[in-house]
Amino acid sequence: MADNNNLGLVPVGSNLFELIEFTLTRKQPLNPLLDSDDDLSASLVEPTLFGVNVAKVREVIRLPALEPSLGKRPEVLGVFQLRGRPIPAIHLACALGFSKEPVSQTAQVLVTEFSGRLTGFVVAGARRIRRVSWDEVIPPQKDIFGGITGMMLDEKKRFVFIIDFEKILADIEGEQSPMFEQPALQAMTMVSSFPQRGFHGSDLPVVLVVDDSSTARKALIEIVRHFSCEILECGDGEQAWQECLRLRERKKSFMVISDVEMPRLDGYSFVRRIRTDSRFAEIPFLLHSSLSGESNKERALAAGADAFIGKFNRNDINLAVETCLSVLSQQGDIWNKVS
């Protein structure tokens, strides 16, 4: 249903993306105590709508035969084979708290690929692919929707909730998640050898961490905090752009690590806005994404990023941040060089 080779159809920096819309439940009765078929048919309500970026989905398949898994998590239904590769099947409704929702024989599986991993998410059914602007997506209210990274209204004024798949996997895997691995010895050596020339006391550079997922921000901050720097975090590109303007007023040296998929302003559009503003031409900018593939790297570089790094790749992040901070230390007071 989805093919990452089609990513070029959405222009880089357009702030557009393609969303697979799906449901986790079948139509439900308003009153589950109704016995009459006539009463039931008149009382069915549409299920809640959810979505995921097409770029994360390799394909949509019918629910295959599952082999039982050895784990004890109820969300993990088992493992299935797809062209010779074993893939875990996650009951997405259960992972989002709907533990009593049964898995129907008509269920489908979203086979996703992000952070270098294949995972199958079992859903009631995929409905359609729609092209959406990120400025139509708003962050959910804090602490109200677990596992949701954004929401929007469709043409019928129904909410469509965008799933935070990284958080779901991190919650299932717990301390075994690659997002929370302990620093490798090599990475710690790189941090300790970082040259601190050019920065003193309150002049420490700022690392601006931008991601709509609180889980991803936490993982990034755990890596970056080992450097001698000030860390600021933002939940989307628009908020981060305003922070950049404030840092400019403070004449602070800073670099940006930004996600790609974000409400209001995505990472491609954010870096393009930075690069087309002469005040920020020399700001180091890293795009940090769970989206994989050479095409995503090409899109990131075309938008103006200095590098494209896979999410939660600790060694690559350490090396990239070290390089960027070194560049900042050599630039000195860059604000005296720009108009």
HELIX and SHEET records of a PDB file:
HELIX    1   1 ASN A    4  LEU A    9  5                                   6    
HELIX    2   2 ASP A   37  SER A   41  1                                   5    
HELIX    3   3 VAL A   54  LYS A   56  5                                   3    
HELIX    4   4 LEU A   92  ALA A   95  1                                   4    
HELIX    5   5 TRP A  134  GLU A  136  5                                   3    
HELIX    6   6 PHE A  165  GLU A  173  1                                   9    
HELIX    7   7 GLY A  174  GLN A  176  5                                   3    
HELIX    8   8 PRO A  178  PHE A  180  5                                   3    
HELIX    9   9 LEU A  185  SER A  192  1                                   8    
HELIX   10  10 GLY A  201  ASP A  203  5                                   3    
HELIX   11  11 SER A  214  VAL A  224  1                                  11    
HELIX   12  12 GLY A  237  ARG A  250  1                                  14    
HELIX   13  13 GLY A  267  ARG A  275  1                                   9    
HELIX   14  14 SER A  278  PHE A  280  5                                   3    
HELIX   15  15 GLU A  294  ALA A  303  1                                  10    
HELIX   16  16 ARG A  314  GLN A  331  1                                  18    
HELIX   17  17 ILE A  334  ASN A  336  5                                   3    
SHEET    1   A 5 GLY A 125  SER A 133  0                                        
SHEET    2   A 5 LEU A  16  THR A  23 -1                                        
SHEET    3   A 5 LEU A  49  ASN A  53 -1                                        
SHEET    4   A 5 PHE A 159  ILE A 163  1                                        
SHEET    5   A 5 ILE A 148  LEU A 153 -1                                        
SHEET    1   B 2 GLN A  28  PRO A  29  0                                        
SHEET    2   B 2 LEU A  44  VAL A  45 -1                                        
SHEET    1   C 5 VAL A  57  ARG A  62  0                                        
SHEET    2   C 5 GLN A 108  PHE A 114 -1                                        
SHEET    3   C 5 ARG A 117  VAL A 123 -1                                        
SHEET    4   C 5 ARG A  85  HIS A  91  1                                        
SHEET    5   C 5 VAL A  76  LEU A  82 -1                                        
SHEET    1   D 5 GLU A 230  CYS A 234  0                                        
SHEET    2   D 5 VAL A 206  VAL A 210  1                                        
SHEET    3   D 5 PHE A 254  SER A 258  1                                        
SHEET    4   D 5 PHE A 285  SER A 289  1                                        
SHEET    5   D 5 ALA A 307  GLY A 310  1                                        
END                                                                             
